[in-house]
Amino acid sequence: RRRLRRRRRHAPRTYSRRYKVCSWIAIIFCAQSLANMKNFENDLKQLSMAFM
């Protein structure tokens, strides 16, 4: 029983660290995707102006 209690105490700390890392990675990927969408929109505008 003591071993289970010790493991439960250490588990949430590692989980919170992993959760923070995953959240930061998700934020970075979202920012990159938004930047890529803006660049894609600019490229479409340039192509449309070139064809016009």
Phi and psi restraints in degrees (value plus and minus 20) as a CYANA .aco file:
   2 ARG   PHI     -85.4   -45.4
   2 ARG   PSI     -58.4   -18.4
   3 ARG   PHI     -83.0   -43.0
   3 ARG   PSI     -61.2   -21.2
   4 LEU   PHI     -83.8   -43.8
   4 LEU   PSI     -60.2   -20.2
   5 ARG   PHI     -84.6   -44.6
   5 ARG   PSI     -61.7   -21.7
   6 ARG   PHI     -84.7   -44.7
   6 ARG   PSI     -61.6   -21.6
   7 ARG   PHI     -84.6   -44.6
   7 ARG   PSI     -59.3   -19.3
   8 ARG   PHI     -85.8   -45.8
   8 ARG   PSI     -53.2   -13.2
   9 ARG   PHI     -88.2   -48.2
   9 ARG   PSI     -59.6   -19.6
  10 HIS   PHI    -101.6   -61.6
  10 HIS   PSI     -43.5    -3.5
  11 ALA   PHI     -83.7   -43.7
  11 ALA   PSI     -68.5   -28.5
  12 PRO   PHI     -83.3   -43.3
  12 PRO   PSI     -48.6    -8.6
  13 ARG   PHI     -86.1   -46.1
  13 ARG   PSI     -68.6   -28.6
  14 THR   PHI     -84.6   -44.6
  14 THR   PSI     -57.0   -17.0
  15 TYR   PHI     -85.1   -45.1
  15 TYR   PSI     -60.9   -20.9
  16 SER   PHI     -86.4   -46.4
  16 SER   PSI     -58.4   -18.4
  17 ARG   PHI     -84.7   -44.7
  17 ARG   PSI     -65.7   -25.7
  18 ARG   PHI     -83.0   -43.0
  18 ARG   PSI     -59.3   -19.3
  19 TYR   PHI     -84.3   -44.3
  19 TYR   PSI     -60.7   -20.7
  20 LYS   PHI     -84.1   -44.1
  20 LYS   PSI     -64.3   -24.3
  21 VAL   PHI     -82.6   -42.6
  21 VAL   PSI     -64.9   -24.9
  22 CYS   PHI     -83.7   -43.7
  22 CYS   PSI     -58.8   -18.8
  23 SER   PHI     -86.2   -46.2
  23 SER   PSI     -60.9   -20.9
  24 TRP   PHI     -84.3   -44.3
  24 TRP   PSI     -61.2   -21.2
  25 ILE   PHI     -82.4   -42.4
  25 ILE   PSI     -61.7   -21.7
  26 ALA   PHI     -83.7   -43.7
  26 ALA   PSI     -61.7   -21.7
  27 ILE   PHI     -83.3   -43.3
  27 ILE   PSI     -62.2   -22.2
  28 ILE   PHI     -84.2   -44.2
  28 ILE   PSI     -63.9   -23.9
  29 PHE   PHI     -85.1   -45.1
  29 PHE   PSI     -58.4   -18.4
  30 CYS   PHI     -83.5   -43.5
  30 CYS   PSI     -62.2   -22.2
  31 ALA   PHI     -84.2   -44.2
  31 ALA   PSI     -62.0   -22.0
  32 GLN   PHI     -84.6   -44.6
  32 GLN   PSI     -61.5   -21.5
  33 SER   PHI     -85.4   -45.4
  33 SER   PSI     -59.7   -19.7
  34 LEU   PHI     -84.1   -44.1
  34 LEU   PSI     -62.2   -22.2
  35 ALA   PHI     -83.9   -43.9
  35 ALA   PSI     -60.5   -20.5
  36 ASN   PHI     -85.7   -45.7
  36 ASN   PSI     -57.6   -17.6
  37 MET   PHI     -84.4   -44.4
  37 MET   PSI     -60.8   -20.8
  38 LYS   PHI     -83.7   -43.7
  38 LYS   PSI     -64.3   -24.3
  39 ASN   PHI     -83.4   -43.4
  39 ASN   PSI     -58.7   -18.7
  40 PHE   PHI     -84.8   -44.8
  40 PHE   PSI     -61.0   -21.0
  41 GLU   PHI     -83.7   -43.7
  41 GLU   PSI     -61.8   -21.8
  42 ASN   PHI     -83.3   -43.3
  42 ASN   PSI     -60.4   -20.4
  43 ASP   PHI     -84.0   -44.0
  43 ASP   PSI     -61.3   -21.3
  44 LEU   PHI     -82.8   -42.8
  44 LEU   PSI     -61.6   -21.6
  45 LYS   PHI     -81.9   -41.9
  45 LYS   PSI     -63.1   -23.1
  46 GLN   PHI     -85.1   -45.1
  46 GLN   PSI     -60.9   -20.9
  47 LEU   PHI     -85.5   -45.5
  47 LEU   PSI     -62.5   -22.5
  48 SER   PHI     -85.1   -45.1
  48 SER   PSI     -59.1   -19.1
  49 MET   PHI     -88.0   -48.0
  49 MET   PSI     -56.0   -16.0
  50 ALA   PHI     -85.9   -45.9
  50 ALA   PSI     -60.5   -20.5
  51 PHE   PHI     -93.1   -53.1
  51 PHE   PSI     -51.2   -11.2
